[in-house]
Amino acid sequence: MTLPLGACAAALSLLLLGMEPVGDVRTDSQRRPAGSAPPTTRALGQPFATPTPSATDRPTASATSSKATKAAKAAKAAKASKAATPSRSRTPESARAEAAPPISRVPVDGPGIQAAADYATSRGYRVGLAVLDTRTGKLWGASEHASLFASESVVKVFIATRLLLAGQLTGSAADTAFRMIARSDDGAADALYGYAGGDDVLPWIAAHYGIANLGTPPIRDGWWSNTHISAAGLVQFYAKVKADPVVWPWLSKAMHAATGYGSDGTYQFFGLKQADPNAAIKQGWGQDDDDWSASSDFNSTGFVNGDRYAVAILLKGPSWQYRTGVPAMVSSVARRLMPGGVLRP
């Protein structure tokens, strides 16, 4: 049987990295700005340096956010044929994950979380806000906590989790994934998305952890940043991975190592970091204008107060407020949710 050229290239790259596919082998086809170069290819044995927050992470005056210029979307990916090696099926949750406190399936309102959400909605923003106490399983939600928002780079936690559960994050792949989380590096996500199952990664994660309202795959094949998530579903996911010894040690370290600026030059300490400097975060930012009207999407998600609470702030605002207004509003919501740095939902 003759394989398509794209399939051959994808399969060859898997072999070179020493990785097995956990789903269909797919070529990289995520959204990139028009005219941008493809992800840098690193030779085997040449891993990323582990990033640490420092003043050198601040971009120069000429640095610009690649996310801010997402007017053109990547072309539809050429789907490859099935890989020669069998894909990994759903793996059972660990005993510890199954023993985690049961999660309240119906979010309840609280004065703190409602006030934080009202601050944004009263000023014309859309916001989905959810908090989950990982000790008790209690879940709070406000405003559009069950609605879907573009995940942007938050989807990267699903990519890393899928590969951790498949036993694939070793060597260069682990270094690449660490950069993907800590620096929100798009090139790293480009390199790993297909290995994690591509557009099947969110449905697989939702089925594995039993989260009915986590979200939906992207509307175009391979456009990973247009994966959709709900705030309520995401905090349930975070509670599950915190209880999973296969995932939590690595993922918590990477989220706590978030740098002040992402690889594209965007300041990523908006939102939760403004309220709790010790928060473990995975942020997302971008502009989506094909399945919604033109807008700016900024998400601040992760763990606060010594990793006790999982929090998701998903916010959508006007496209012209991309650089300042929308991220500032996410920070305002976080500070109102956590006055004095302490979460009081």
C-alpha positions in Angstrom: 0.0 0.0 0.0 1.3 3.4 -0.9 1.1 6.0 1.9 0.4 9.7 1.2 3.5 11.9 1.5 2.2 13.7 4.6 1.7 10.4 6.3 5.2 9.2 5.5 6.7 12.4 6.9 4.6 12.3 10.1 5.4 8.6 10.7 9.1 9.3 10.1 9.1 12.2 12.6 7.6 9.9 15.2 10.4 7.4 14.7 13.1 10.1 14.9 11.7 11.3 18.3 11.4 7.8 19.6 7.7 8.3 20.1 4.7 6.1 19.3 1.4 7.7 18.1 -1.4 7.7 20.6 -3.9 8.1 17.8 -3.9 8.8 14.1 -0.6 10.2 12.8 -1.5 13.7 11.6 0.6 16.5 10.1 0.8 19.7 12.0 -1.8 22.2 10.8 -2.6 24.5 13.8 -3.5 28.1 13.3 -0.5 30.3 12.5 -0.2 34.0 11.5 0.1 34.6 7.8 3.7 34.5 6.6 5.1 33.0 9.8 7.7 30.2 9.6 6.9 26.6 10.5 8.0 25.3 13.9 11.7 24.9 14.4 12.9 21.3 14.1 15.4 20.2 16.7 17.6 17.2 16.2 17.3 14.2 18.4 19.4 14.7 21.5 19.0 18.5 21.4 16.3 19.3 23.9 14.9 22.6 24.9 16.6 24.2 27.9 14.3 24.1 30.9 12.8 27.7 31.1 12.9 29.6 34.4 11.3 33.0 35.0 13.7 35.9 34.8 14.1 39.4 33.5 15.5 38.1 30.2 12.1 36.8 29.4 10.9 40.4 28.7 10.7 40.9 24.9 12.6 43.7 23.1 10.7 46.7 21.8 10.6 45.1 18.4 8.9 41.9 19.7 5.3 41.5 18.7 2.6 39.0 19.7 2.1 36.4 17.0 -1.4 35.8 18.5 -2.4 39.4 17.8 -2.1 39.0 14.0 -4.1 35.8 13.6 -6.2 37.1 10.7 -5.3 34.1 8.5 -6.0 30.6 9.5 -3.9 27.6 8.6 -5.1 25.4 5.8 -6.9 22.2 6.6 -4.5 19.4 7.5 -3.9 16.5 5.2 -5.0 13.6 7.3 -2.6 10.6 7.3 -3.6 7.0 7.2 -3.5 4.9 10.3 -0.1 4.4 11.9 1.6 1.1 11.6 1.7 0.7 15.4 -1.7 0.3 17.2 -3.1 3.4 18.9 -3.3 3.3 22.6 -6.8 2.8 23.9 -8.4 4.5 26.9 -6.3 3.8 30.0 -8.0 3.3 33.4 -7.8 6.1 36.0 -5.4 5.4 38.8 -6.9 4.3 42.2 -5.9 7.6 43.6 -7.7 9.6 40.9 -10.8 7.5 41.4 -10.6 8.1 45.2 -10.6 11.9 44.8 -13.4 13.7 46.5 -16.6 13.5 44.4 -17.3 16.6 42.4 -20.6 18.5 42.8 -22.0 18.3 39.3 -24.3 21.4 39.7 -22.3 24.5 40.4 -23.5 26.8 43.2 -23.3 30.5 43.3 -21.3 32.3 46.0 -21.1 36.1 46.7 -17.4 36.3 45.9 -17.5 34.5 42.5 -20.7 36.3 41.5 -19.4 39.7 42.3 -16.2 39.0 40.3 -18.3 37.9 37.3 -20.7 40.8 37.5 -17.8 43.2 37.4 -17.0 42.0 33.9 -20.5 41.4 32.5 -21.6 44.9 33.7 -18.9 46.3 31.4 -19.9 44.3 28.3 -17.6 41.4 28.5 -18.5 37.7 28.3 -17.1 35.7 31.1 -17.2 32.0 32.2 -16.0 31.7 35.8 -15.7 28.5 37.9 -13.9 27.5 41.1 -13.5 23.9 42.5 -12.2 23.1 46.0 -10.0 20.0 45.4 -10.3 19.0 49.1 -14.1 18.9 49.3 -15.1 18.6 45.6 -17.4 21.7 45.9 -17.9 23.5 42.6 -18.9 27.1 42.2 -19.9 28.8 38.9 -20.9 32.2 37.8 -22.1 33.9 34.6 -21.4 31.6 31.5 -19.6 28.9 33.5 -21.2 26.2 31.3 -20.7 28.0 28.0 -18.0 27.3 25.5 -15.0 29.6 24.9 -12.0 29.3 22.6 -9.4 27.5 24.6 -6.4 29.2 22.9 -3.3 27.8 24.6 -5.1 26.2 27.5 -5.5 23.2 25.2 -1.8 22.5 25.8 -2.5 21.0 29.2 -4.6 18.4 27.5 -1.8 17.6 25.1 0.7 17.1 27.9 -1.8 15.1 30.0 -2.5 12.7 27.1 1.2 12.1 26.5 1.9 11.6 30.2 -0.9 9.0 30.4 0.5 7.2 27.4 4.0 7.2 28.9 5.3 9.3 26.0 6.8 12.3 27.8 10.5 11.3 28.1 13.7 12.8 26.8 13.4 15.5 24.2 9.6 15.2 24.1 9.4 16.0 27.8 11.6 19.1 27.3 9.5 20.2 24.4 6.3 19.7 26.5 7.7 21.6 29.4 8.4 24.6 27.2 4.9 24.3 25.8 3.4 24.7 29.3 5.8 27.1 31.0 6.4 29.4 28.1 3.2 28.6 26.3 5.3 27.9 23.2 3.3 27.4 20.1 6.0 25.6 18.2 6.2 23.0 20.9 2.4 22.5 20.6 2.8 22.2 16.9 5.3 19.4 17.4 3.3 17.4 19.9 -0.4 17.9 18.9 -0.4 15.1 16.4 1.4 12.7 18.7 -1.3 13.3 21.4 -4.0 12.3 18.9 -4.6 15.7 17.2 -8.3 16.8 17.3 -9.2 13.7 19.3 -7.2 14.8 22.3 -10.1 16.7 24.1 -12.7 13.9 23.5 -10.2 11.4 24.8 -9.4 13.4 27.9 -13.1 14.0 28.6 -13.9 10.2 28.3 -10.9 9.2 30.4 -11.7 11.4 33.3 -15.5 11.2 32.9 -16.1 15.0 32.3 -19.3 15.4 30.3 -19.0 19.2 29.9 -15.3 19.7 29.2 -15.7 21.1 25.7 -15.5 20.2 22.0 -12.8 19.8 19.3 -11.8 22.6 17.0 -14.1 23.4 14.1 -11.3 22.9 11.6 -9.0 19.9 11.5 -5.8 20.6 13.3 -6.6 24.1 14.5 -5.7 23.3 18.1 -6.2 26.8 19.6 -9.9 26.8 18.5 -10.7 23.8 20.7 -13.6 24.9 22.9 -13.8 24.5 26.7 -16.2 25.4 29.5 -15.0 26.9 32.8 -16.9 24.3 34.8 -15.5 21.4 32.8 -12.0 22.7 33.0 -11.9 23.0 36.8 -13.2 19.4 37.0 -10.3 18.4 34.7 -7.8 20.1 37.0 -9.2 18.4 40.0 -8.9 15.0 38.3 -5.3 15.5 37.2 -4.3 16.8 40.6 -5.5 13.5 42.0 -3.6 11.5 39.3 -0.1 10.5 40.3 0.8 9.8 36.7 0.1 13.4 35.6 0.2 15.8 38.6 3.9 15.7 39.6 5.1 16.7 36.1 2.2 19.0 35.2 2.2 20.9 38.5 5.9 21.6 38.1 5.5 22.9 34.6 2.5 25.1 35.6 4.4 26.6 38.6 7.3 27.3 36.3 5.3 29.7 34.0 7.5 32.5 32.8 6.5 36.2 32.9 6.4 36.3 29.1 5.3 33.7 26.7 7.5 32.6 23.7 5.6 35.0 21.5 6.4 38.0 23.7 3.0 38.2 25.4 3.0 39.1 29.1 1.3 36.0 30.7 1.1 37.0 34.3 -2.4 38.5 33.9 -5.3 37.1 35.8 -4.6 34.6 38.6 -1.0 35.7 39.0 -2.1 39.2 39.8 -4.2 37.9 42.7 -1.9 35.1 43.9 1.8 35.3 42.8 2.2 31.7 43.7 -0.5 30.4 41.4 0.2 27.5 39.1 -1.1 28.7 35.7 -1.9 27.9 32.1 -3.0 30.9 30.2 -4.5 31.4 26.8 -4.9 34.4 24.5 -5.8 35.0 20.9 -8.4 36.4 18.5 -11.2 34.3 16.9 -13.4 35.7 14.2 -14.8 32.7 12.2 -17.1 31.0 14.6 -17.9 34.1 16.6 -17.8 37.8 15.6 -14.3 39.3 15.9 -13.2 39.3 19.5 -10.3 39.0 21.9 -10.1 35.9 24.0 -8.0 35.8 27.2 -8.1 32.8 29.7 -6.5 32.5 33.1 -6.6 29.1 34.6 -4.9 26.9 37.1 -4.4 26.5 40.9 -4.4 29.0 43.7 -4.0 29.1 47.5 -1.4 26.4 47.7 -3.0 24.5 44.9 -6.1 23.9 46.9 -8.5 25.6 44.5 -8.8 25.0 40.7 -9.9 28.2 38.9 -10.9 29.0 35.4 -11.5 32.6 34.1 -12.5 32.5 30.5 -13.2 36.0 29.1 -14.1 37.4 25.7 -14.0 41.1 24.8 -13.7 43.5 21.8 -11.0 42.8 19.3 -9.6 46.4 19.6 -8.9 45.8 23.3 -6.6 42.8 22.6 -3.4 44.2 24.0 -4.5 46.0 27.2 -8.2 46.1 27.9 -9.1 42.4 27.9 -6.1 41.0 29.9 -6.6 43.9 32.4 -10.2 42.9 32.8 -9.2 39.2 33.5 -6.9 40.6 36.2 -9.7 42.7 37.7 -11.9 39.6 37.8 -9.2 37.6 39.6 -8.5 40.3 42.2 -12.2 40.6 43.0 -12.4 36.8 43.3 -9.4 36.7 45.6 -9.3 39.9 47.7 -6.0 40.0 49.5 -4.8 36.9 47.6 -7.2 34.6 49.4 -10.0 32.9 47.4 -13.4 33.4 49.0 -16.0 32.0 46.6 
